[in-house]
Amino acid sequence: MLVLLPPSEGKADSGAGAPLALDGLSSAELTGARAAVLDALVELCQGDPDVAQEVLGLSKGLRGEIARNAGLREAGALPAGEVYTGVLFDALGLAKLDEAAYARAERTLLVFSGLWGAVRIGDRIPPYRCSMGVKLPPLGALGAYWRGQLGEALPAAAGRGLVLDLRSSAYAAAWKPAGELIGRTATVRVLHEREVDGVLKRSVVSHFNKATKGRIVRDLLVAGAEPASPGELVDALTGLGYRVEVSAEGTARKTWQLDVVVDEIH
């Protein structure tokens, strides 16, 4: 099983350890592409800060991220699983996993990134600010840039197992499964079901969508569940107490789409 995750906007502070070693990251075939994005980002942030703020889409309160990006080559690196600190990763709780579950996380989780393309949670990276939606001179839109780079790396990482795609739309645009991989890829939508004036209604949740997806991944890791197909994933999640509905079965051109229905959001 390969689980595709979005990154978080929130990042930890820089680590006290050794700086980034690009050739030490997983998916070595992406090293050249990562170096090109890193060079472009550092150059941008070492220049006019007003230009960098506009390109990166930063608020005034986040201008400090420009200086941090400018020093990425020298900054202390941390395992990626410690760098990302948003809602999904808080619910996932990597630091609280036992040794066996954490080993499964290292083997199965892949976090997408505007700067690195995609990284494993054990890859040591410095905290940064660069979303997939950025148009980074001279490379252009990073979503389109990474589409051209991830086409070979991702199928190799997926092998012949299930791909559980939990990415947000901006990061999903950077790579889409093709060929026979489509039929063994599943996406998940979280729906909140509640009664309104005596009628059951469902709505898509946003903030709590991330937390629920984090708990789903955590529960799979803790249980040692390694479903090999979307159908086995449905069975595994149902066995873990989730209410799962298949909204669309996979075809040669469309991935499986699963709904996880919750009556409480937290």
C-alpha positions in Angstrom: 0.0 0.0 0.0 1.1 3.5 -0.8 -0.6 6.5 0.9 -0.3 9.9 -0.8 -0.6 12.8 1.6 -0.7 16.6 1.1 1.9 18.6 3.1 0.8 21.1 5.8 1.2 24.9 5.5 2.4 24.8 9.1 6.0 23.6 9.6 8.2 23.0 12.6 11.2 25.2 13.4 14.5 24.3 11.8 16.3 21.5 13.4 19.7 21.5 15.1 21.1 18.7 13.0 23.0 18.5 9.7 21.7 20.6 6.8 19.9 19.1 3.8 21.6 16.5 1.7 19.6 16.3 -1.5 21.2 13.0 -2.6 20.1 11.4 0.7 16.4 11.8 -0.1 14.3 8.9 -1.3 13.4 8.7 -5.0 16.9 9.6 -6.1 15.6 10.1 -9.7 14.1 13.4 -8.5 17.4 14.8 -7.2 18.0 17.0 -10.3 14.4 18.3 -10.3 14.6 19.1 -6.5 17.9 20.9 -7.0 16.4 23.1 -9.7 13.4 24.1 -7.5 15.6 24.7 -4.5 18.0 26.9 -6.5 15.1 28.9 -7.9 13.4 29.3 -4.5 16.6 30.4 -2.7 17.5 32.8 -5.5 14.0 34.3 -5.3 14.1 34.7 -1.6 17.6 36.2 -1.5 16.4 38.9 -3.9 13.7 41.6 -3.5 11.5 40.5 -0.5 8.4 42.2 -2.0 8.7 40.2 -5.2 9.2 37.0 -3.2 6.2 37.7 -1.0 4.0 38.2 -4.1 5.3 35.1 -5.9 4.9 32.9 -2.9 1.5 34.4 -2.0 2.5 35.2 1.6 0.7 37.6 3.9 2.6 40.3 5.7 2.6 38.2 8.8 4.5 35.5 7.0 7.3 37.7 5.5 9.7 35.9 7.9 9.3 32.8 5.7 11.2 34.6 3.0 14.4 34.8 5.1 14.0 31.1 6.1 13.7 30.1 2.5 16.8 32.1 1.6 18.8 30.0 4.1 17.4 26.6 3.2 20.8 25.1 2.2 22.3 25.9 5.6 19.3 25.2 7.8 19.1 22.2 10.0 17.1 19.4 8.6 14.5 17.2 10.3 12.7 14.0 9.3 9.7 15.1 7.1 7.3 13.5 9.5 8.5 16.0 12.1 8.5 19.0 9.7 4.8 18.9 8.9 2.6 20.0 11.8 -0.9 20.7 10.3 -4.3 19.2 11.2 -3.9 16.0 9.3 -0.4 15.3 10.8 -1.6 16.2 14.3 -4.4 13.5 13.9 -1.9 11.1 12.4 0.3 11.5 15.4 3.5 9.9 14.0 5.5 10.6 17.2 3.0 8.5 19.2 3.1 5.4 17.0 4.8 2.3 18.3 7.9 1.0 16.5 6.1 -1.4 14.2 3.5 1.1 13.2 6.1 3.8 12.6 8.1 1.4 10.4 4.9 0.8 8.3 4.5 4.6 8.1 8.0 5.0 6.8 7.3 2.3 4.2 3.9 3.4 3.0 3.5 7.2 3.4 4.5 9.7 0.7 4.0 13.4 1.3 3.7 15.7 -1.8 5.5 19.0 -1.8 5.9 22.1 -4.0 9.7 22.1 -3.2 10.6 18.4 -3.0 8.0 16.8 -5.3 7.3 14.0 -2.9 9.2 12.7 0.2 9.0 9.9 2.7 8.5 10.7 6.3 12.0 9.7 7.2 13.6 12.0 4.5 15.5 14.8 6.3 14.4 18.2 5.0 14.5 21.8 6.4 11.2 23.6 7.1 10.2 25.7 4.1 7.4 27.7 2.5 6.5 26.9 -1.1 3.2 25.6 -2.1 2.4 23.6 -5.2 0.3 26.5 -6.5 3.3 28.8 -6.8 4.5 30.0 -10.2 8.3 30.0 -9.5 10.6 31.8 -11.9 12.0 30.6 -14.1 10.4 27.1 -13.7 6.8 28.3 -13.9 3.8 26.6 -12.2 5.1 24.0 -9.9 2.1 21.7 -10.4 2.9 21.4 -14.1 6.7 21.2 -13.4 6.3 18.2 -11.1 3.9 16.4 -13.4 6.7 16.1 -15.8 9.1 14.7 -13.1 6.8 12.4 -11.1 5.5 10.3 -14.0 8.2 7.6 -13.5 8.9 7.9 -9.8 5.4 7.4 -8.5 4.5 4.2 -10.4 7.8 2.7 -9.2 6.9 3.7 -5.6 3.4 2.2 -5.9 4.6 -1.1 -7.1 1.7 -3.5 -7.6 -0.3 -2.6 -4.5 -3.1 -0.3 -3.5 -2.7 3.5 -3.8 -4.7 5.5 -1.2 -4.8 9.0 -2.5 -5.6 11.6 0.3 -4.1 14.6 -1.4 -5.9 18.0 -1.7 -6.7 19.1 -5.3 -3.7 21.3 -5.7 -1.3 18.5 -4.9 -3.4 15.9 -6.8 -2.8 17.9 -9.9 1.0 17.3 -9.7 0.5 13.6 -10.5 -2.4 11.4 -11.6 -2.3 7.6 -11.9 -2.3 6.2 -15.4 -2.8 2.8 -17.0 -3.6 -0.1 -14.8 -2.6 1.9 -11.7 -5.9 3.8 -12.0 -8.0 0.8 -11.1 -6.1 0.2 -7.9 -6.2 3.8 -6.7 -8.8 5.0 -4.2 -9.6 8.6 -3.1 -11.6 9.3 0.0 -14.2 12.0 0.7 -15.4 12.7 4.3 -19.1 13.5 4.6 -20.9 14.8 7.7 -24.4 13.4 8.1 -26.8 15.1 10.4 -30.5 15.5 10.8 -32.0 18.9 9.9 -35.7 19.4 10.5 -36.2 15.7 10.5 -34.3 15.1 7.3 -30.9 13.5 7.0 -28.5 15.8 5.1 -24.9 15.3 4.2 -22.2 17.9 3.6 -18.5 17.8 2.7 -16.3 19.0 5.5 -13.0 20.8 5.1 -11.0 21.3 8.3 -12.4 18.1 9.9 -11.8 16.3 6.6 -8.1 16.6 7.2 -8.4 15.3 10.8 -10.5 12.4 9.8 -8.1 11.4 7.1 -5.2 11.6 9.6 -7.1 9.3 11.9 -7.9 6.9 9.1 -4.2 6.5 8.2 -3.2 6.2 11.9 -5.8 3.5 12.5 -4.6 1.5 9.4 -1.0 1.8 10.6 -1.7 0.8 14.2 -3.9 -2.2 13.1 -1.2 -3.4 10.7 -3.7 -3.4 7.9 -2.2 -3.5 4.4 -5.1 -3.8 2.0 -3.9 -4.8 -1.5 -7.0 -3.4 -3.4 -9.7 -0.8 -3.0 -12.2 -3.5 -2.0 -9.9 -4.7 0.7 -9.5 -1.1 1.9 -13.3 -0.9 2.3 -13.3 -4.1 4.3 -10.3 -2.9 6.5 -11.9 0.5 7.3 -15.3 -1.1 8.0 -13.5 -3.5 10.4 -11.9 -0.5 12.1 -15.4 1.0 12.8 -15.7 3.5 9.9 -18.8 3.8 7.9 -17.6 3.5 4.3 -19.6 3.7 1.1 -18.4 3.2 -2.5 -19.6 6.2 -4.4 -17.8 5.1 -7.6 -16.0 1.9 -8.5 -12.8 2.2 -10.4 -12.7 1.7 -14.1 -9.9 1.8 -16.7 -10.2 5.6 -16.7 -11.4 6.5 -13.2 -10.1 5.8 -9.7 -12.3 4.3 -7.0 -14.1 7.0 -4.9 -15.0 6.2 -1.3 -17.1 8.2 1.1 -16.4 8.0 4.9 -19.6 9.1 6.6 -19.4 10.6 10.1 -22.1 12.0 12.3 -19.7 13.9 14.5 -16.9 16.2 13.5 -13.9 16.7 15.7 
